[in-house]
Amino acid sequence: MLDILRQGAQSWMIKVLFGIIIAVFVLAFGMNRVDHDRGTTVATVNGEPILFQQFQDRLQRSLEMVRAQSPGMSSEMLAQMGFKKQIFEQMVVEELLLQKAAELGVTVSREELTREVHMLPAFRNEAGVFDPAVYQSVLQNNHLTPGVFEADYMRGMLMTKMRGYIGLAGRLNEDLIHDFFTYGQSKAVIAYRLFPWEDYRGQVNATDEQVNSYYENHKSEYAIPAQARVAYLEITPASLADLAAVTDQEIQKHYDARKEDFKVEEEVKARHLLVRVAEDAPEEDVKKAMEKIETARKELQAGKKFADVAGKYTEDPSGTDTGGALGWFGRGRMVKPFEDAAFGLEKGAVSEPVRTQFGFHLIEVEDKKPAYYRELPDVSGQIRERLAQDRAAETLQDRLDQALEMLLAGETLQAVAKSIGLRLEVRETAPFSRQQGPGELPGLSAENAEALFDLAVNATTQTPLMVQDGYLLATKLEQTPELFTPLDEVRQGIKDTIVREEALKLAKTAADKALPGLKDGGENATLKETEPFGRQDQIPGLGMVQPLTKAAFGAAPGTWLPESYAVPEGYVLAKTVKVTPPTEEEWEAEKTSWIESMNRGSEQQAVQAFLTDLRNKADVRIINPAVLEN
């Protein structure tokens, strides 16, 4: 992604992306580069200020990042999440971490900074070497000076270093991790006798009295929630747009001014063959990879089809069955060396070996589509809609005020729709409950769905409800009360439930009665032995029965477990046959991943505990609470 910056850093989207990338590097969206005289103070952290402009910069960058990842995230949803307060707390923790670094004398040297910056792909030339000219150009295109960028980046490095030091306290020694591995990967085998409830079905019956009592005691299970229906208007730019008011001349003018919006970039259709080798692989491994790629290349030169050769040699799992087919792709979809090679080839040509971070590639271009501009007739409808909606957005508030005045005067939604919008349409929802809300309005918040449900029948919303891109006005049409499924409709199901419950009781009684004899060895029984299972596994043939699993792993081999255990089919008595720990060979095979995984989790917990303690002890004074309100 950093390569993209060099190619087109002039656009606003690239600037946003650059901000997000920098944010990632400084951990918590960093960019605290304002001086203390740039704005009012939002809060102080142990006497150090968080300024209004700092907070706004951080908030804006965070919003851009969230909306880039989740385009459907509305302002209302963010408000419900307490987004502003989350960002504020991130800034507080950052400041505390930096204060602690200063207290402990932890710093980032100029040499460390230089080394890190020189490693960033965005600042390297085509030869893969850090280039001061490229560095200056990228920063300049994003309105940053080296001093500002490096100060921000150093802050991020310092916080990373602090988190690393703090995390050291959470590291676990290998013996302890080995113990966890043994505990988690041990397998048990049990032998058991099942007492199926079905064997006792014939001994029980469900009386009418029992059925009636069960129905009354479990009536909530048979409830049909109260439901409502509403008629509604969505007042949005789309619903107010007057397409006929947009002239052909306006469409032509927009097309001429924004022609780049309608550009379809060039594409290639290609196949590739990959031989994997890491960027930092030993020379011997690189040599072996080159030998393999050259072998494949010779077969291609001998006339074999690329798809067949790729299927034979590629180490891309997705390419084995597809002959390395990648389909159509445009620029920015592949890593830079691969992209450059693919777009530089003529149709039908095969590349020289191309080195990327994944390994060596051979690329065949099957077809190419040049870049072109969509013609005006093909996009005029799209432009007309866009211009009409833009114009409608400017008048939306006025139209909404007009609608509310009409409703207050006793007019209906239908009259409002006819008066203020050519494309406004009164729609009706299907019945919906308080819990589920109307399915026709998926973007409606739970709070607003409840507001609709709580309207009186024939009442109309006095306050517009926010929806995506606009507002909602609604009239409640009807409401049905909470109902209950009639007893006669569920009688047989209740009988079956009662019979099963009573039969289960008999099965448990029989199992409990048989247990002493089995323990004493005086009662012979045919036992069924399970396959090995782990502590978090289902027991083969019995299902997920955690009490039984726990008892099985805690008992000595050959020992009957102390009680009967409920399983889906009834009750079981069981004894532990064996508990087998993993072998040392299994430990050696998985040791590295276990050490990395457990230490990663433990380090994160240590860092979080440290930061929580810092936050709890900090003197945080909110000076301007209104700034943090949604």
BAMARNU-817725 format. One record per residue (C-alpha): residue number from 1; x, y, z. Coordinates in pm, whole numbers, plus 50000, padded with zeros to 5 digits. Each point is the difference from the previous one (the first is absolute). Layout:
BEGIN
(node NUM (X Y Z))
...
This chain:
BEGIN
(node 1 (50000 50000 50000))
(node 2 (50288 50235 50066))
(node 3 (50102 49962 49637))
(node 4 (49665 50140 49897))
(node 5 (50090 50322 50178))
(node 6 (50293 50064 49770))
(node 7 (49788 49943 49693))
(node 8 (49717 50236 50082))
(node 9 (50048 50192 50317))
(node 10 (49814 50306 49862))
(node 11 (49647 49869 50052))
(node 12 (49807 50053 50321))
(node 13 (49944 49628 50039))
(node 14 (50373 49934 49987))
(node 15 (50051 50262 50267))
(node 16 (49744 49822 50215))
(node 17 (50174 49668 49940))
(node 18 (50333 50155 50087))
(node 19 (49852 50126 50323))
(node 20 (49865 49656 50082))
(node 21 (50336 49836 49928))
(node 22 (50181 50244 50222))
(node 23 (49732 49937 50259))
(node 24 (50070 49629 49995))
(node 25 (50370 50059 50050))
(node 26 (49944 50218 50305))
(node 27 (49770 49738 50154))
(node 28 (49706 50206 50109))
(node 29 (49957 50227 49700))
(node 30 (50284 50225 50141))
(node 31 (50031 50339 49818))
(node 32 (50021 50220 50310))
(node 33 (50210 50266 49837))
(node 34 (49825 50320 50100))
(node 35 (50154 50259 50228))
(node 36 (49829 50092 50323))
(node 37 (49879 50330 49867))
(node 38 (49790 49856 49718))
(node 39 (49676 49958 50181))
(node 40 (49817 49972 50327))
(node 41 (50064 49717 50244))
(node 42 (49766 49702 50005))
(node 43 (50162 49836 50302))
(node 44 (50322 49966 50194))
(node 45 (50181 49676 50076))
(node 46 (50220 50036 50307))
(node 47 (50016 50369 49912))
(node 48 (50083 49950 49631))
(node 49 (49735 50136 49762))
(node 50 (49802 49824 49729))
(node 51 (49907 50286 49768))
(node 52 (49680 50042 49807))
(node 53 (50181 49998 49666))
(node 54 (50192 49687 50096))
(node 55 (49676 49826 50085))
(node 56 (49829 50114 49680))
(node 57 (50295 49886 49787))
(node 58 (49994 49659 50163))
(node 59 (49622 49970 49979))
(node 60 (49994 50089 49630))
(node 61 (50274 49753 49912))
(node 62 (49829 49728 50201))
(node 63 (49667 50068 49829))
(node 64 (50166 49975 49659))
(node 65 (50155 49670 50097))
(node 66 (49674 49855 50136))
(node 67 (49796 50105 49697))
(node 68 (50260 49868 49760))
(node 69 (49971 49661 50169))
(node 70 (49621 50015 50069))
(node 71 (49830 50230 49747))
(node 72 (49655 49931 50151))
(node 73 (50099 50129 50345))
(node 74 (49770 50297 50073))
(node 75 (50065 50290 50235))
(node 76 (49719 49875 50220))
(node 77 (50159 49657 50030))
(node 78 (50332 50159 50092))
(node 79 (49827 50214 50261))
(node 80 (49840 49692 50154))
(node 81 (50347 49844 50021))
(node 82 (50130 50306 50184))
(node 83 (50253 50054 49723))
(node 84 (50119 50342 50114))
(node 85 (50066 49877 50352))
(node 86 (50187 49698 49864))
(node 87 (50230 50228 49802))
(node 88 (50050 50222 50304))
(node 89 (50094 49700 50215))
(node 90 (50252 49889 49736))
(node 91 (50161 50342 50015))
(node 92 (50009 49992 50379))
(node 93 (50171 49660 50002))
(node 94 (50248 50118 49736))
(node 95 (50092 50302 50209))
(node 96 (50041 49785 50311))
(node 97 (50222 49757 49809))
(node 98 (50220 50283 49877))
(node 99 (50017 50149 50350))
(node 100 (50109 49664 50139))
(node 101 (50264 49970 49727))
(node 102 (50140 50339 50102))
(node 103 (49998 49895 50365))
(node 104 (50191 49680 49925))
(node 105 (50239 50166 49757))
(node 106 (49887 49791 49702))
(node 107 (50078 50176 49673))
(node 108 (50028 49938 49627))
(node 109 (50334 50100 49855))
(node 110 (50050 50182 49673))
(node 111 (50173 49692 49866))
(node 112 (49700 49781 50082))
(node 113 (49764 50244 49832))
(node 114 (50215 50024 49689))
(node 115 (50025 49623 49972))
(node 116 (49623 49955 50027))
(node 117 (49912 50278 49755))
(node 118 (50249 49869 49746))
(node 119 (49821 49664 50008))
(node 120 (49660 50144 49899))
(node 121 (49913 49894 49641))
(node 122 (49837 50339 49927))
(node 123 (50338 50168 50015))
(node 124 (50193 49758 49779))
(node 125 (50074 50043 49632))
(node 126 (49945 49745 49726))
(node 127 (50321 49825 50102))
(node 128 (49859 49944 50349))
(node 129 (50243 50245 50162))
(node 130 (49908 50290 50228))
(node 131 (49999 50316 49789))
(node 132 (50009 50345 50169))
(node 133 (49833 50154 49696))
(node 134 (49711 49753 50019))
(node 135 (49978 50063 50374))
(node 136 (49973 50377 49953))
(node 137 (49750 49962 49717))
(node 138 (49762 49770 50188))
(node 139 (50001 50223 50309))
(node 140 (49954 50313 49792))
(node 141 (49706 49851 49809))
(node 142 (49834 49926 50335))
(node 143 (50071 50343 50148))
(node 144 (50248 49870 50255))
(node 145 (50349 50117 50083))
(node 146 (50277 49759 50096))
(node 147 (50006 50151 50349))
(node 148 (49628 49946 50057))
(node 149 (49997 49650 49850))
(node 150 (50308 49884 50187))
(node 151 (49876 50138 50332))
(node 152 (49672 49813 49957))
(node 153 (50172 49684 49889))
(node 154 (50240 50016 50292))
(node 155 (49704 50027 50238))
(node 156 (49858 49685 49849))
(node 157 (50331 49818 50028))
(node 158 (50031 50109 50362))
(node 159 (49656 49865 50085))
(node 160 (50082 49675 49821))
(node 161 (50324 49970 50198))
(node 162 (49817 50067 50328))
(node 163 (49737 49739 49923))
(node 164 (50277 49754 49921))
(node 165 (50177 50067 50331))
(node 166 (49675 49974 50197))
(node 167 (49908 49679 49822))
(node 168 (50324 49835 50116))
(node 169 (49842 49966 50344))
(node 170 (49739 49773 49851))
(node 171 (50234 49756 49828))
(node 172 (49971 49641 50114))
(node 173 (50287 49755 50040))
(node 174 (50013 49698 49774))
(node 175 (49931 49750 50280))
(node 176 (49673 50172 50086))
(node 177 (49892 50009 49637))
(node 178 (50091 49632 49973))
(node 179 (49771 49934 50297))
(node 180 (49718 50189 49828))
(node 181 (50062 49802 49683))
(node 182 (49989 49671 50189))
(node 183 (49680 50103 50177))
(node 184 (49830 50120 49685))
(node 185 (50109 49723 49764))
(node 186 (49951 49695 50226))
(node 187 (49742 49747 49885))
(node 188 (49767 49786 50209))
(node 189 (49819 49675 49928))
(node 190 (49701 49890 50206))
(node 191 (49787 49687 50017))
(node 192 (49635 50059 50074))
(node 193 (49660 49842 50046))
(node 194 (49706 50193 49858))
(node 195 (49654 50005 50160))
(node 196 (49784 50131 49711))
(node 197 (49686 50188 50099))
(node 198 (49821 49825 49714))
(node 199 (50020 49674 50198))
(node 200 (49773 50154 50264))
(node 201 (49750 50175 49773))
(node 202 (49742 49726 50043))
(node 203 (50000 50045 50378))
(node 204 (49872 50359 49994))
(node 205 (49698 50189 49869))
(node 206 (49907 50368 49980))
(node 207 (49661 50080 50155))
(node 208 (49779 50291 49896))
(node 209 (50067 50159 50337))
(node 210 (50376 49982 49941))
(node 211 (49963 50143 49650))
(node 212 (49786 50291 50123))
(node 213 (50241 50073 50283))
(node 214 (50303 49991 49770))
(node 215 (49832 50237 49754))
(node 216 (49922 50255 50272))
(node 217 (50348 49977 50154))
(node 218 (50172 50042 49663))
(node 219 (49750 50233 49836))
(node 220 (50267 50253 49903))
(node 221 (50146 49737 49766))
(node 222 (49678 50005 49800))
(node 223 (49965 50379 49985))
(node 224 (49949 50180 49669))
(node 225 (50141 50350 50057))
(node 226 (49787 50306 49948))
(node 227 (50045 50136 49650))
(node 228 (49953 50333 49830))
(node 229 (49979 50134 49645))
(node 230 (50085 50352 49887))
(node 231 (49974 50207 49685))
(node 232 (50311 50207 49938))
(node 233 (50171 50258 49786))
(node 234 (50376 50011 49951))
(node 235 (50101 50360 49930))
(node 236 (50342 49965 49838))
(node 237 (50181 50162 49708))
(node 238 (49905 49697 49790))
(node 239 (49629 50031 50080))
(node 240 (49998 50377 49935))
(node 241 (50209 49998 49684))
(node 242 (49832 50161 49698))
(node 243 (50163 49829 49703))
(node 244 (49807 50204 49744))
(node 245 (50144 50324 50139))
(node 246 (50353 49898 49900))
(node 247 (50076 50125 49650))
(node 248 (50206 49828 49732))
(node 249 (50235 50299 50008))
(node 250 (50063 49949 50373))
(node 251 (50071 49632 49940))
(node 252 (50246 50084 49721))
(node 253 (50173 50260 50219))
(node 254 (50036 49754 50289))
(node 255 (50133 49732 49766))
(node 256 (50260 50235 49852))
(node 257 (50112 50125 50343))
(node 258 (50012 49656 50166))
(node 259 (50099 49782 49708))
(node 260 (50263 49820 50208))
(node 261 (49718 49863 50217))
(node 262 (49887 49798 49701))
(node 263 (50336 49859 49903))
(node 264 (50029 49622 49988))
(node 265 (50360 49910 50067))
(node 266 (50192 49755 49788))
(node 267 (49981 49634 50098))
(node 268 (50185 49682 49923))
(node 269 (49892 49639 50011))
(node 270 (50288 49785 50114))
(node 271 (50125 49673 50140))
(node 272 (50298 49954 50227))
(node 273 (50227 49733 50134))
(node 274 (50150 50053 50346))
(node 275 (50304 49839 50160))
(node 276 (50007 50117 50360))
(node 277 (50311 50136 50168))
(node 278 (50018 50255 50279))
(node 279 (50158 50341 49942))
(node 280 (50265 49927 50263))
(node 281 (50050 49637 49903))
(node 282 (50353 49857 49994))
(node 283 (50175 50007 49665))
(node 284 (49971 49622 49973))
(node 285 (49619 50018 50021))
(node 286 (49991 50281 49743))
(node 287 (50213 49791 49766))
(node 288 (49767 49698 50035))
(node 289 (49697 50219 49927))
(node 290 (50168 50144 49689))
(node 291 (50086 49653 49878))
(node 292 (49637 49895 50033))
(node 293 (49868 50310 49824))
(node 294 (50252 49948 49718))
(node 295 (49889 49638 49961))
(node 296 (49641 50116 49960))
(node 297 (50112 50271 49757))
(node 298 (50177 49748 49779))
(node 299 (49681 49796 49973))
(node 300 (49815 50313 49890))
(node 301 (50269 50075 49743))
(node 302 (49959 49644 49874))
(node 303 (49640 50080 49914))
(node 304 (49803 49871 50297))
(node 305 (49688 50193 50105))
(node 306 (50050 50242 50285))
(node 307 (49697 49863 50188))
(node 308 (50144 49648 49994))
(node 309 (50344 50112 50113))
(node 310 (49854 50220 50275))
(node 311 (49783 49714 50125))
(node 312 (50312 49786 50022))
(node 313 (50248 50243 50159))
(node 314 (49815 50283 50175))
(node 315 (50017 50026 50379))
(node 316 (49697 50227 50012))
(node 317 (49730 49768 50146))
(node 318 (49724 50176 49810))
(node 319 (50182 49956 49670))
(node 320 (50051 49625 49998))
(node 321 (49650 49920 49875))
(node 322 (49953 50317 49795))
(node 323 (50323 49998 49807))
(node 324 (50105 50319 50179))
(node 325 (49705 50200 49864))
(node 326 (49965 50346 50157))
(node 327 (49720 50133 49783))
(node 328 (49974 50371 49921))
(node 329 (50164 50257 50227))
(node 330 (50091 50367 49989))
(node 331 (50288 50197 50141))
(node 332 (50032 50009 50377))
(node 333 (49876 49643 50043))
(node 334 (50337 49826 49997))
(node 335 (50336 50070 50162))
(node 336 (50203 50254 49804))
(node 337 (50263 49777 49829))
(node 338 (49728 49756 49892))
(node 339 (49775 50280 49876))
(node 340 (50278 50169 49805))
(node 341 (50092 49675 49828))
(node 342 (49641 49904 49915))
(node 343 (49905 50339 49856))
(node 344 (50327 50020 49810))
(node 345 (49936 49677 49807))
(node 346 (49827 49970 49665))
(node 347 (49702 49772 49957))
(node 348 (50115 49638 49987))
(node 349 (50347 50073 50141))
(node 350 (50165 49831 50299))
(node 351 (50220 50195 50239))
(node 352 (50350 49942 50121))
(node 353 (50014 49876 50363))
(node 354 (49860 50278 50220))
(node 355 (50109 50026 50365))
(node 356 (49748 50121 50261))
(node 357 (49976 49956 50375))
(node 358 (49821 49671 49931))
(node 359 (50265 49845 49780))
(node 360 (50062 49963 49625))
(node 361 (49720 50030 49745))
(node 362 (49952 49925 49635))
(node 363 (49712 50200 49853))
(node 364 (49801 49941 49683))
(node 365 (49773 50278 49873))
(node 366 (49699 49842 49828))
(node 367 (49822 50323 49908))
(node 368 (50007 50377 50056))
(node 369 (49743 50277 50018))
(node 370 (50123 50354 49948))
(node 371 (49881 50284 50220))
(node 372 (49699 50188 49869))
(node 373 (49738 50254 50098))
(node 374 (49635 49899 50026))
(node 375 (49801 50193 49743))
(node 376 (49750 50264 50106))
(node 377 (49691 49804 49884))
(node 378 (50109 49712 50225))
(node 379 (50032 50213 50313))
(node 380 (49748 50280 49944))
(node 381 (49738 49827 50216))
(node 382 (50251 49961 50283))
(node 383 (50104 50365 49971))
(node 384 (49637 50117 49990))
(node 385 (49925 49808 50319))
(node 386 (50312 50137 50173))
(node 387 (49926 50362 49907))
(node 388 (49635 49967 50095))
(node 389 (50088 49853 50339))
(node 390 (50265 50265 50064))
(node 391 (49742 50268 49929))
(node 392 (49742 49824 50217))
(node 393 (50247 49973 50289))
(node 394 (50025 50380 50008))
(node 395 (49624 50029 50053))
(node 396 (49950 49694 50220))
(node 397 (49973 50190 50327))
(node 398 (49747 50243 49853))
(node 399 (49793 49711 49865))
(node 400 (50016 49827 50337))
(node 401 (49879 50315 50178))
(node 402 (49716 50025 49749))
(node 403 (49904 49638 50063))
(node 404 (49995 50049 50377))
(node 405 (49782 50312 49968))
(node 406 (49752 49807 49787))
(node 407 (49987 49712 50247))
(node 408 (49948 50238 50292))
(node 409 (49711 50151 49803))
(node 410 (49837 49658 49979))
(node 411 (50105 49899 49650))
(node 412 (50073 49638 49916))
(node 413 (50324 49846 49882))
(node 414 (49840 49956 49658))
(node 415 (49929 50373 49981))
(node 416 (50356 50078 50106))
(node 417 (50142 49768 49733))
(node 418 (49788 50157 49730))
(node 419 (50092 50353 50106))
(node 420 (50376 49995 50053))
(node 421 (50160 49732 49786))
(node 422 (49957 49865 49652))
(node 423 (50149 49662 50100))
(node 424 (49871 49982 50355))
(node 425 (49796 49689 50062))
(node 426 (49808 49889 50308))
(node 427 (50093 49641 50077))
(node 428 (49875 49756 50263))
(node 429 (50195 49758 50210))
(node 430 (49912 49641 50067))
(node 431 (49910 49926 50365))
(node 432 (50302 50034 50227))
(node 433 (50069 49948 50368))
(node 434 (50172 50230 50246))
(node 435 (50303 49770 50004))
(node 436 (50045 49954 49625))
(node 437 (49893 50329 49846))
(node 438 (49877 50047 49643))
(node 439 (50186 49793 49744))
(node 440 (49940 50266 49733))
(node 441 (50222 50245 50190))
(node 442 (50321 49805 50072))
(node 443 (50201 50313 50082))
(node 444 (49758 50116 50269))
(node 445 (50155 50005 50346))
(node 446 (49850 49784 50275))
(node 447 (49902 50316 50189))
(node 448 (49810 50141 49703))
(node 449 (49836 49664 49929))
(node 450 (49868 50001 50356))
(node 451 (49876 50357 49950))
(node 452 (49798 49883 49700))
(node 453 (49861 49707 50195))
(node 454 (49899 50224 50291))
(node 455 (49796 50239 49784))
(node 456 (49630 50000 50073))
(node 457 (49783 49854 49724))
(node 458 (49925 50269 49736))
(node 459 (50263 50229 50157))
(node 460 (50278 50150 49791))
(node 461 (50358 50068 50103))
(node 462 (50037 50356 50127))
(node 463 (50377 49985 49968))
(node 464 (50167 49862 49687))
(node 465 (50205 49685 50053))
(node 466 (50346 49983 49845))
(node 467 (50067 49743 49731))
(node 468 (50291 49964 49765))
(node 469 (50022 50311 49777))
(node 470 (49690 50165 50145))
(node 471 (49694 49984 50224))
(node 472 (49697 49781 50065))
(node 473 (49643 50106 50074))
(node 474 (49747 49732 50092))
(node 475 (49640 49938 50098))
(node 476 (49903 49695 50203))
(node 477 (49736 49799 49820))
(node 478 (49924 49723 50248))
(node 479 (50128 49796 50289))
(node 480 (49912 49649 50106))
(node 481 (50030 49895 50365))
(node 482 (50226 49727 50126))
(node 483 (49838 49665 49926))
(node 484 (50067 49640 50097))
(node 485 (49999 49690 49787))
(node 486 (49683 49807 50099))
(node 487 (50057 49699 50223))
(node 488 (49844 49761 49751))
(node 489 (50264 50094 49742))
(node 490 (50289 49914 50232))
(node 491 (49839 49724 50210))
(node 492 (50180 49709 49830))
(node 493 (50336 50174 50023))
(node 494 (49946 50060 50372))
(node 495 (49904 49635 50052))
(node 496 (50320 49888 49827))
(node 497 (50206 50237 50217))
(node 498 (49840 49875 50322))
(node 499 (50048 49636 49902))
(node 500 (50365 50062 49921))
(node 501 (50063 50188 50325))
(node 502 (49838 49727 50209))
(node 503 (50181 49724 49808))
(node 504 (50330 50183 50058))
(node 505 (49931 49997 50373))
(node 506 (49948 49624 49988))
(node 507 (50321 49959 49796))
(node 508 (50195 50198 50261))
(node 509 (49849 49796 50283))
(node 510 (50101 49678 49827))
(node 511 (50352 50129 49934))
(node 512 (50049 50118 50359))
(node 513 (49875 49663 50126))
(node 514 (50245 49809 49779))
(node 515 (50307 50210 50087))
(node 516 (50096 49839 50333))
(node 517 (49995 49652 49847))
(node 518 (50223 50109 49716))
(node 519 (50246 50164 50240))
(node 520 (50017 49685 50210))
(node 521 (50042 49782 49695))
(node 522 (49700 49792 50095))
(node 523 (49792 50101 49703))
(node 524 (50105 49905 49651))
(node 525 (49906 50229 49716))
(node 526 (50094 50037 49639))
(node 527 (50186 50327 49965))
(node 528 (50063 50208 49693))
(node 529 (50339 50162 49960))
(node 530 (50044 50342 49836))
(node 531 (50262 50125 49761))
(node 532 (50254 50240 50159))
(node 533 (49869 50352 50065))
(node 534 (50141 50327 50134))
(node 535 (49886 50225 50280))
(node 536 (49812 50230 49760))
(node 537 (49877 49729 49765))
(node 538 (49671 49823 49970))
(node 539 (50007 49652 50146))
(node 540 (49963 49760 49706))
(node 541 (49653 49850 50006))
(node 542 (49881 50216 50291))
(node 543 (50044 50362 49897))
(node 544 (50123 50301 50195))
(node 545 (49969 49903 50367))
(node 546 (50242 50223 50192))
(node 547 (49930 49858 50351))
(node 548 (50076 49651 49871))
(node 549 (50311 50120 49813))
(node 550 (50134 50179 50307))
(node 551 (49943 49695 50220))
(node 552 (50161 49766 49745))
(node 553 (50322 50201 49984))
(node 554 (50011 50029 50379))
(node 555 (49965 49630 50076))
(node 556 (50267 49732 50013))
(node 557 (49988 49737 49723))
(node 558 (49761 49716 50085))
(node 559 (49803 50218 50244))
(node 560 (49621 50026 49974))
(node 561 (49882 50360 50003))
(node 562 (49807 50097 50314))
(node 563 (49654 50067 49852))
(node 564 (49774 49963 49699))
(node 565 (50016 50262 49724))
(node 566 (49725 50137 49781))
(node 567 (50050 49958 49626))
(node 568 (49753 50066 49716))
(node 569 (49890 49635 49990))
(node 570 (49965 49950 50376))
(node 571 (50254 49943 50280))
(node 572 (50338 49828 50001))
(node 573 (50229 49838 50250))
(node 574 (50362 50014 49895))
(node 575 (50353 49918 50103))
(node 576 (50326 50144 49877))
(node 577 (50194 49752 49789))
(node 578 (50306 50216 49941))
(node 579 (50122 50356 49972))
(node 580 (50282 50041 49749))
(node 581 (50221 50310 49993))
(node 582 (50143 50122 49670))
(node 583 (50335 49860 49898))
(node 584 (50325 50194 50005))
(node 585 (50003 49973 49621))
(node 586 (49662 50179 49990))
(node 587 (50136 50265 50238))
(node 588 (50307 50060 49786))
(node 589 (49783 50030 49689))
(node 590 (49769 50259 50155))
(node 591 (50230 50160 50258))
(node 592 (50081 50311 49798))
(node 593 (49639 50087 49917))
(node 594 (49889 49937 50360))
(node 595 (50275 50215 50144))
(node 596 (49924 50282 49757))
(node 597 (49624 49981 50048))
(node 598 (49999 49976 50379))
(node 599 (50262 50270 50042))
(node 600 (49812 50227 49763))
(node 601 (49683 49966 50205))
(node 602 (50181 50028 50331))
(node 603 (50193 50308 49886))
(node 604 (49681 50168 49885))
(node 605 (49841 49932 50337))
(node 606 (50304 50144 50178))
(node 607 (49991 50315 49788))
(node 608 (49627 50044 50051))
(node 609 (50030 49950 50376))
(node 610 (50284 50254 50015))
(node 611 (49808 50258 49798))
(node 612 (49684 49946 50204))
(node 613 (50198 50059 50318))
(node 614 (50153 50317 49852))
(node 615 (49656 50123 49901))
(node 616 (49847 49927 50340))
(node 617 (50276 50194 50178))
(node 618 (50008 50291 49755))
(node 619 (49870 50347 50076))
(node 620 (49777 50057 49697))
(node 621 (49799 50321 50009))
(node 622 (49746 50067 49725))
(node 623 (49995 50373 49939))
(node 624 (49755 50011 49710))
(node 625 (49754 49710 50035))
(node 626 (49776 50125 49718))
(node 627 (50269 49901 49749))
(node 628 (49963 49635 50099))
(node 629 (49623 49991 49968))
(node 630 (49850 49826 49699))
